[in-house]
Amino acid sequence: MSQKVTFSLLNQDGELVTDADFRGRKYVMFFYPRAMTPGCTKESCDFRDSYEEFAEAGYDIVGVSPDPPSRNKRFREKEGLNFDLLSDEDHALAESLGAWGEKKMYGKVLQGLIRSTFVIDEKGQVEKAYRNVRATGHVERVKADLLG
């Protein structure tokens, strides 16, 4: 029971990126709560450092957060990220994939982005979902599953 992923979001440069741009290509879409925070930086840099391994296996990488394009641009430049960061400011895409909802943070329950990663196939369908993950060690787990 795979889910079709559809989106039309601005990247860090304010350019529109849609699901159609990925048609015929496999990709890893990871959702991070906030650019330039420790966990999100760790996860994003781990994807950056593993980019070539994913590319050799035929996977693109794209990050998604509720941050505006300007913040994602600063984050991408500061960390030398080698993939697009998309702005899901109204969290519609995150909600559609179950990556937005109730979570605990500092002892409080609030609504927010739930760190999640989705592997999308060439037809735009979710092939594998990793929900509510920890930043540390997550990219290694995805690599082990996809790259062997």
C-alpha positions as semicolon CSV with decimal commas, in nm:
position;residue;x (nm);y (nm);z (nm)
1;M;0,000;0,000;0,000
2;S;0,221;0,274;-0,128
3;Q;0,132;0,639;-0,126
4;K;0,178;0,878;-0,418
5;V;0,388;1,182;-0,329
6;T;0,277;1,509;-0,487
7;F;0,425;1,848;-0,408
8;S;0,506;2,190;-0,545
9;L;0,750;2,371;-0,313
10;L;1,015;2,642;-0,331
11;N;1,378;2,542;-0,293
12;Q;1,646;2,743;-0,114
13;D;1,684;2,969;-0,421
14;G;1,311;3,044;-0,447
15;E;1,272;2,814;-0,749
16;L;0,966;2,593;-0,779
17;V;1,038;2,221;-0,746
18;T;0,760;1,967;-0,804
19;D;0,718;1,592;-0,786
20;A;0,721;1,591;-1,168
21;D;1,087;1,701;-1,156
22;F;1,169;1,362;-1,001
23;R;0,953;1,145;-1,228
24;G;1,151;0,845;-1,347
25;R;1,408;0,887;-1,069
26;K;1,434;0,736;-0,723
27;Y;1,494;0,971;-0,434
28;V;1,527;0,997;-0,059
29;M;1,317;1,277;0,092
30;F;1,403;1,360;0,451
31;F;1,205;1,595;0,673
32;Y;1,394;1,797;0,933
33;P;1,228;2,025;1,192
34;R;1,448;2,336;1,172
35;A;1,754;2,440;0,975
36;M;2,072;2,527;1,165
37;T;1,985;2,333;1,479
38;P;2,214;2,056;1,609
39;G;2,009;1,748;1,515
40;C;1,906;1,882;1,177
41;T;2,262;1,985;1,099
42;K;2,391;1,638;1,193
43;E;2,133;1,461;0,977
44;S;2,175;1,696;0,679
45;C;2,555;1,673;0,691
46;D;2,535;1,293;0,710
47;F;2,324;1,295;0,391
48;R;2,574;1,540;0,236
49;D;2,867;1,314;0,322
50;S;2,685;1,009;0,180
51;Y;2,553;1,185;-0,131
52;E;2,786;1,009;-0,376
53;E;2,701;0,665;-0,237
54;F;2,329;0,732;-0,281
55;A;2,386;0,879;-0,629
56;E;2,588;0,575;-0,741
57;A;2,292;0,358;-0,637
58;G;2,055;0,579;-0,840
59;Y;1,903;0,788;-0,559
60;D;1,867;1,165;-0,545
61;I;1,837;1,334;-0,206
62;V;1,611;1,622;-0,107
63;G;1,553;1,779;0,235
64;V;1,222;1,934;0,344
65;S;1,145;2,160;0,640
66;P;0,891;2,422;0,746
67;D;1,166;2,687;0,719
68;P;1,137;2,966;0,461
69;P;1,364;2,949;0,154
70;S;1,594;3,222;0,292
71;R;1,676;3,018;0,605
72;N;1,727;2,702;0,399
73;K;1,960;2,898;0,168
74;R;2,176;3,010;0,463
75;F;2,176;2,655;0,600
76;R;2,272;2,502;0,265
77;E;2,556;2,750;0,214
78;K;2,685;2,727;0,573
79;E;2,701;2,346;0,569
80;G;2,797;2,301;0,202
81;L;2,492;2,083;0,136
82;N;2,486;1,929;-0,212
83;F;2,110;1,882;-0,258
84;D;1,798;2,098;-0,262
85;L;1,622;2,203;0,057
86;L;1,249;2,255;0,005
87;S;1,025;2,483;0,210
88;D;0,701;2,324;0,330
89;E;0,596;2,632;0,527
90;D;0,229;2,534;0,550
91;H;0,340;2,175;0,627
92;A;0,091;2,035;0,373
93;L;0,341;1,784;0,234
94;A;0,454;1,679;0,582
95;E;0,091;1,632;0,689
96;S;0,010;1,428;0,378
97;L;0,293;1,187;0,462
98;G;0,228;1,173;0,836
99;A;0,542;1,371;0,919
100;W;0,352;1,646;1,101
101;G;0,170;1,595;1,427
102;E;0,186;1,581;1,801
103;K;0,528;1,539;1,957
104;K;0,698;1,591;2,289
105;M;0,971;1,849;2,318
106;Y;1,132;1,963;2,642
107;G;0,851;1,801;2,839
108;K;0,574;1,977;2,644
109;V;0,336;1,830;2,390
110;L;0,308;2,037;2,072
111;Q;0,229;2,016;1,703
112;G;0,531;2,009;1,480
113;L;0,740;1,833;1,223
114;I;0,827;1,474;1,309
115;R;1,174;1,386;1,178
116;S;1,098;1,132;0,904
117;T;1,250;1,000;0,582
118;F;1,076;0,855;0,278
119;V;1,225;0,654;-0,006
120;I;1,033;0,737;-0,325
121;D;1,037;0,514;-0,634
122;E;1,049;0,614;-1,002
123;K;0,669;0,641;-1,016
124;G;0,651;0,882;-0,721
125;Q;0,528;0,620;-0,473
126;V;0,655;0,582;-0,117
127;E;0,865;0,267;-0,121
128;K;0,983;0,284;0,241
129;A;0,910;0,515;0,535
130;Y;1,120;0,588;0,842
131;R;0,910;0,775;1,097
132;N;1,003;0,961;1,414
133;V;1,374;0,891;1,373
134;R;1,674;1,017;1,567
135;A;1,925;1,222;1,369
136;T;2,230;1,032;1,491
137;G;2,281;0,707;1,302
138;H;1,974;0,751;1,084
139;V;2,154;0,801;0,752
140;E;2,365;0,491;0,818
141;R;2,045;0,290;0,867
142;V;1,895;0,419;0,541
143;K;2,220;0,340;0,360
144;A;2,228;-0,012;0,503
145;D;1,870;-0,073;0,386
146;L;1,911;0,075;0,037
147;L;2,274;0,019;-0,049
148;G;2,339;-0,308;0,133
